[in-house]
Amino acid sequence: MQKNLYLIVILFSLTSCYTYQVKKQANTSTGNKQDLKKTSASANMASSPMKNTAAEIQNMSSQQAPVPINIQEKLSPNKNVKIDVDGKSYKVIVDRWEGDSLVVHPTHNAKKTLKFHKNQINGDKIAEKRFSQPIADIITVLAYAGIAAGIYFLVR
Protein backbone atom coordinates (compact mmCIF):
# COMPACT_ATOMS: atom_id res chain seq x y z
CA MET A 1 0.00 0.00 0.00
CA GLN A 2 2.77 2.39 0.92
CA LYS A 3 4.67 1.72 -2.33
CA ASN A 4 1.54 2.52 -4.36
CA LEU A 5 1.07 5.76 -2.45
CA TYR A 6 4.67 6.80 -3.16
CA LEU A 7 4.22 5.94 -6.84
CA ILE A 8 1.07 8.07 -7.04
CA VAL A 9 2.76 11.02 -5.32
CA ILE A 10 5.73 10.81 -7.70
CA LEU A 11 3.46 10.65 -10.76
CA PHE A 12 1.52 13.74 -9.66
CA SER A 13 4.72 15.65 -8.97
CA LEU A 14 5.88 14.96 -12.52
CA THR A 15 2.61 16.02 -14.13
CA SER A 16 2.74 19.34 -15.92
CA CYS A 17 -0.04 21.89 -16.13
CA TYR A 18 1.16 22.91 -19.58
CA THR A 19 -0.17 21.20 -22.68
CA TYR A 20 0.27 21.69 -26.40
CA GLN A 21 -2.98 22.96 -27.91
CA VAL A 22 -3.82 23.75 -31.52
CA LYS A 23 -5.12 27.29 -31.81
CA LYS A 24 -8.60 27.47 -33.28
CA GLN A 25 -8.93 30.01 -36.06
CA ALA A 26 -11.59 32.65 -35.70
CA ASN A 27 -13.40 32.49 -39.00
CA THR A 28 -15.09 35.88 -39.17
CA SER A 29 -15.40 35.83 -42.95
CA THR A 30 -17.89 32.94 -42.93
CA GLY A 31 -20.11 34.81 -40.47
CA ASN A 32 -20.18 37.79 -42.81
CA LYS A 33 -20.88 35.54 -45.79
CA GLN A 34 -23.80 33.91 -43.99
CA ASP A 35 -25.26 37.35 -43.21
CA LEU A 36 -24.74 38.32 -46.83
CA LYS A 37 -26.39 35.09 -47.93
CA LYS A 38 -29.46 35.80 -45.79
CA THR A 39 -29.85 39.33 -47.12
CA SER A 40 -29.26 38.31 -50.74
CA ALA A 41 -31.71 35.42 -50.37
CA SER A 42 -34.41 37.75 -49.07
CA ALA A 43 -33.72 40.25 -51.85
CA ASN A 44 -33.78 37.53 -54.47
CA MET A 45 -37.13 36.12 -53.31
CA ALA A 46 -38.94 38.61 -55.49
CA SER A 47 -36.68 37.88 -58.51
CA SER A 48 -36.87 34.89 -60.75
CA PRO A 49 -35.97 31.40 -59.39
CA MET A 50 -33.09 31.04 -61.88
CA LYS A 51 -31.24 34.05 -60.41
CA ASN A 52 -31.83 32.76 -56.89
CA THR A 53 -30.18 29.38 -57.56
CA ALA A 54 -27.22 31.05 -59.27
CA ALA A 55 -26.68 33.26 -56.22
CA GLU A 56 -26.86 30.22 -53.91
CA ILE A 57 -24.31 28.31 -55.97
CA GLN A 58 -21.96 31.31 -55.96
CA ASN A 59 -22.28 31.73 -52.18
CA MET A 60 -21.66 28.01 -51.55
CA SER A 61 -18.54 27.94 -53.71
CA SER A 62 -17.10 31.03 -52.02
CA GLN A 63 -17.86 29.56 -48.59
CA GLN A 64 -15.99 26.30 -49.29
CA ALA A 65 -12.66 28.00 -50.03
CA PRO A 66 -10.24 27.31 -47.15
CA VAL A 67 -8.71 30.18 -45.23
CA PRO A 68 -4.98 30.39 -46.04
CA ILE A 69 -2.71 29.71 -43.07
CA ASN A 70 0.27 32.02 -42.61
CA ILE A 71 2.86 29.82 -40.94
CA GLN A 72 5.33 32.67 -40.45
CA GLU A 73 2.83 34.58 -38.28
CA LYS A 74 2.01 31.48 -36.21
CA LEU A 75 5.67 30.62 -35.64
CA SER A 76 7.14 33.82 -34.27
CA PRO A 77 10.51 33.79 -32.43
CA ASN A 78 10.77 32.45 -28.85
CA LYS A 79 7.49 30.50 -29.07
CA ASN A 80 7.39 27.00 -27.62
CA VAL A 81 5.44 24.91 -30.12
CA LYS A 82 4.83 21.38 -31.32
CA ILE A 83 5.05 21.12 -35.11
CA ASP A 84 4.44 18.30 -37.57
CA VAL A 85 7.10 18.08 -40.29
CA ASP A 86 6.76 15.39 -42.96
CA GLY A 87 4.72 13.18 -40.63
CA LYS A 88 7.13 13.49 -37.67
CA SER A 89 6.29 15.54 -34.59
CA TYR A 90 8.80 17.93 -32.96
CA LYS A 91 8.57 19.94 -29.72
CA VAL A 92 10.71 22.98 -30.45
CA ILE A 93 11.41 26.60 -29.58
CA VAL A 94 11.41 28.92 -32.58
CA ASP A 95 14.65 30.87 -33.07
CA ARG A 96 14.17 32.79 -36.31
CA TRP A 97 13.09 32.73 -39.94
CA GLU A 98 15.79 32.73 -42.63
CA GLY A 99 13.91 33.46 -45.83
CA ASP A 100 11.51 30.53 -46.25
CA SER A 101 13.32 28.33 -43.71
CA LEU A 102 12.48 28.04 -40.02
CA VAL A 103 15.42 27.71 -37.62
CA VAL A 104 14.49 26.04 -34.31
CA HIS A 105 16.03 24.08 -31.47
CA PRO A 106 14.48 21.20 -29.49
CA THR A 107 12.97 22.21 -26.15
CA HIS A 108 15.49 20.34 -24.01
CA ASN A 109 18.56 20.72 -26.22
CA ALA A 110 19.51 24.34 -26.94
CA LYS A 111 22.79 23.39 -28.64
CA LYS A 112 21.15 21.40 -31.44
CA THR A 113 19.54 23.41 -34.25
CA LEU A 114 17.03 22.19 -36.80
CA LYS A 115 16.06 23.84 -40.07
CA PHE A 116 12.77 23.24 -41.88
CA HIS A 117 11.34 24.74 -45.06
CA LYS A 118 7.89 26.28 -44.63
CA ASN A 119 6.40 23.86 -47.19
CA GLN A 120 7.46 20.89 -45.01
CA ILE A 121 5.55 22.16 -41.96
CA ASN A 122 1.90 21.12 -41.58
CA GLY A 123 0.13 24.40 -40.73
CA ASP A 124 -2.97 22.65 -39.36
CA LYS A 125 -1.05 20.83 -36.63
CA ILE A 126 0.92 23.71 -35.10
CA ALA A 127 0.23 23.50 -31.35
CA GLU A 128 1.33 26.15 -28.87
CA LYS A 129 2.36 25.33 -25.32
CA ARG A 130 -0.30 26.78 -23.00
CA PHE A 131 -1.32 26.60 -19.38
CA SER A 132 -4.21 24.19 -18.85
CA GLN A 133 -6.49 25.34 -16.04
CA PRO A 134 -8.53 22.08 -15.80
CA ILE A 135 -5.37 20.01 -15.28
CA ALA A 136 -4.14 22.46 -12.65
CA ASP A 137 -7.50 22.24 -10.85
CA ILE A 138 -7.42 18.44 -10.87
CA ILE A 139 -3.89 18.38 -9.46
CA THR A 140 -4.86 20.87 -6.75
CA VAL A 141 -7.94 18.90 -5.69
CA LEU A 142 -5.95 15.65 -5.58
CA ALA A 143 -3.20 17.31 -3.52
CA TYR A 144 -5.77 18.60 -1.00
CA ALA A 145 -7.42 15.17 -0.87
CA GLY A 146 -4.01 13.55 -0.25
CA ILE A 147 -3.25 16.01 2.55
CA ALA A 148 -6.66 15.39 4.11
CA ALA A 149 -6.19 11.61 3.90
CA GLY A 150 -2.73 11.93 5.46
CA ILE A 151 -4.07 14.00 8.36
CA TYR A 152 -6.95 11.55 8.82
CA PHE A 153 -4.61 8.54 9.03
CA LEU A 154 -2.26 10.39 11.44
CA VAL A 155 -5.08 11.36 13.80
CA ARG A 156 -6.73 7.95 13.68
C-alpha positions as CSV (number, residue, x, y, z in Angstrom):
1,M,0.0,0.0,0.0
2,Q,2.8,2.4,0.9
3,K,4.7,1.7,-2.3
4,N,1.5,2.5,-4.4
5,L,1.1,5.8,-2.4
6,Y,4.7,6.8,-3.2
7,L,4.2,5.9,-6.8
8,I,1.1,8.1,-7.0
9,V,2.8,11.0,-5.3
10,I,5.7,10.8,-7.7
11,L,3.5,10.6,-10.8
12,F,1.5,13.7,-9.7
13,S,4.7,15.6,-9.0
14,L,5.9,15.0,-12.5
15,T,2.6,16.0,-14.1
16,S,2.7,19.3,-15.9
17,C,0.0,21.9,-16.1
18,Y,1.2,22.9,-19.6
19,T,-0.2,21.2,-22.7
20,Y,0.3,21.7,-26.4
21,Q,-3.0,23.0,-27.9
22,V,-3.8,23.7,-31.5
23,K,-5.1,27.3,-31.8
24,K,-8.6,27.5,-33.3
25,Q,-8.9,30.0,-36.1
26,A,-11.6,32.6,-35.7
27,N,-13.4,32.5,-39.0
28,T,-15.1,35.9,-39.2
29,S,-15.4,35.8,-42.9
30,T,-17.9,32.9,-42.9
31,G,-20.1,34.8,-40.5
32,N,-20.2,37.8,-42.8
33,K,-20.9,35.5,-45.8
34,Q,-23.8,33.9,-44.0
35,D,-25.3,37.3,-43.2
36,L,-24.7,38.3,-46.8
37,K,-26.4,35.1,-47.9
38,K,-29.5,35.8,-45.8
39,T,-29.8,39.3,-47.1
40,S,-29.3,38.3,-50.7
41,A,-31.7,35.4,-50.4
42,S,-34.4,37.7,-49.1
43,A,-33.7,40.3,-51.8
44,N,-33.8,37.5,-54.5
45,M,-37.1,36.1,-53.3
46,A,-38.9,38.6,-55.5
47,S,-36.7,37.9,-58.5
48,S,-36.9,34.9,-60.8
49,P,-36.0,31.4,-59.4
50,M,-33.1,31.0,-61.9
51,K,-31.2,34.0,-60.4
52,N,-31.8,32.8,-56.9
53,T,-30.2,29.4,-57.6
54,A,-27.2,31.0,-59.3
55,A,-26.7,33.3,-56.2
56,E,-26.9,30.2,-53.9
57,I,-24.3,28.3,-56.0
58,Q,-22.0,31.3,-56.0
59,N,-22.3,31.7,-52.2
60,M,-21.7,28.0,-51.6
61,S,-18.5,27.9,-53.7
62,S,-17.1,31.0,-52.0
63,Q,-17.9,29.6,-48.6
64,Q,-16.0,26.3,-49.3
65,A,-12.7,28.0,-50.0
66,P,-10.2,27.3,-47.1
67,V,-8.7,30.2,-45.2
68,P,-5.0,30.4,-46.0
69,I,-2.7,29.7,-43.1
70,N,0.3,32.0,-42.6
71,I,2.9,29.8,-40.9
72,Q,5.3,32.7,-40.4
73,E,2.8,34.6,-38.3
74,K,2.0,31.5,-36.2
75,L,5.7,30.6,-35.6
76,S,7.1,33.8,-34.3
77,P,10.5,33.8,-32.4
78,N,10.8,32.4,-28.8
79,K,7.5,30.5,-29.1
80,N,7.4,27.0,-27.6
81,V,5.4,24.9,-30.1
82,K,4.8,21.4,-31.3
83,I,5.0,21.1,-35.1
84,D,4.4,18.3,-37.6
85,V,7.1,18.1,-40.3
86,D,6.8,15.4,-43.0
87,G,4.7,13.2,-40.6
88,K,7.1,13.5,-37.7
89,S,6.3,15.5,-34.6
90,Y,8.8,17.9,-33.0
91,K,8.6,19.9,-29.7
92,V,10.7,23.0,-30.4
93,I,11.4,26.6,-29.6
94,V,11.4,28.9,-32.6
95,D,14.6,30.9,-33.1
96,R,14.2,32.8,-36.3
97,W,13.1,32.7,-39.9
98,E,15.8,32.7,-42.6
99,G,13.9,33.5,-45.8
100,D,11.5,30.5,-46.3
101,S,13.3,28.3,-43.7
102,L,12.5,28.0,-40.0
103,V,15.4,27.7,-37.6
104,V,14.5,26.0,-34.3
105,H,16.0,24.1,-31.5
106,P,14.5,21.2,-29.5
107,T,13.0,22.2,-26.1
108,H,15.5,20.3,-24.0
109,N,18.6,20.7,-26.2
110,A,19.5,24.3,-26.9
111,K,22.8,23.4,-28.6
112,K,21.1,21.4,-31.4
113,T,19.5,23.4,-34.2
114,L,17.0,22.2,-36.8
115,K,16.1,23.8,-40.1
116,F,12.8,23.2,-41.9
117,H,11.3,24.7,-45.1
118,K,7.9,26.3,-44.6
119,N,6.4,23.9,-47.2
120,Q,7.5,20.9,-45.0
121,I,5.5,22.2,-42.0
122,N,1.9,21.1,-41.6
123,G,0.1,24.4,-40.7
124,D,-3.0,22.6,-39.4
125,K,-1.1,20.8,-36.6
126,I,0.9,23.7,-35.1
127,A,0.2,23.5,-31.4
128,E,1.3,26.1,-28.9
129,K,2.4,25.3,-25.3
130,R,-0.3,26.8,-23.0
131,F,-1.3,26.6,-19.4
132,S,-4.2,24.2,-18.8
133,Q,-6.5,25.3,-16.0
134,P,-8.5,22.1,-15.8
135,I,-5.4,20.0,-15.3
136,A,-4.1,22.5,-12.6
137,D,-7.5,22.2,-10.9
138,I,-7.4,18.4,-10.9
139,I,-3.9,18.4,-9.5
140,T,-4.9,20.9,-6.7
141,V,-7.9,18.9,-5.7
142,L,-5.9,15.7,-5.6
143,A,-3.2,17.3,-3.5
144,Y,-5.8,18.6,-1.0
145,A,-7.4,15.2,-0.9
146,G,-4.0,13.5,-0.3
147,I,-3.2,16.0,2.6
148,A,-6.7,15.4,4.1
149,A,-6.2,11.6,3.9
150,G,-2.7,11.9,5.5
151,I,-4.1,14.0,8.4
152,Y,-6.9,11.6,8.8
153,F,-4.6,8.5,9.0
154,L,-2.3,10.4,11.4
155,V,-5.1,11.4,13.8
156,R,-6.7,7.9,13.7
